[in-house]
Amino acid sequence: MKQQHSSMIEGLSAITLATHDMRRAVRFYQALGFEVLYGGEASSFASFRAGTSYLNLITQPADRQWSWWGRVIFHVADVDELYERAHAAGFRPATAPRDAEWGERYFHLGACLSNALS
């Protein structure tokens, strides 16, 4: 009989988000402090460092449509500083920073691009 092995997921390597406007998307993530590792504003694929993981962007044609699918949540040391950084870059977060009942501090930043961030 073949032995089954349990494989625990150890982490998230990367998430890839689609965009219609790579230039705008790259500038958005750079303004929030993400470091571009590959590609950039003129490429069809870009990769950013997100702690020990990666955030990727891929360009999709204008006729490719999608609806809201979920939210990407990033951990940062100072939520209020990131909120101020987003404002300083001209972005308007959907909510102000607040303390959740589960112990985290967060805000939502979703109206800027097609993907919701928290």
ABEGO torsion letter per residue (X at the ends): XBBBBBBBBAEBABBBBBBABAAAAAAAAAAAGBBBABEEAABABBBBBBEABBBBBBBBBAABBBBBAEBBBBBBABAAAAAAAAAAAGBBBABBBBBBAAGBBBBBBAAABABBBX
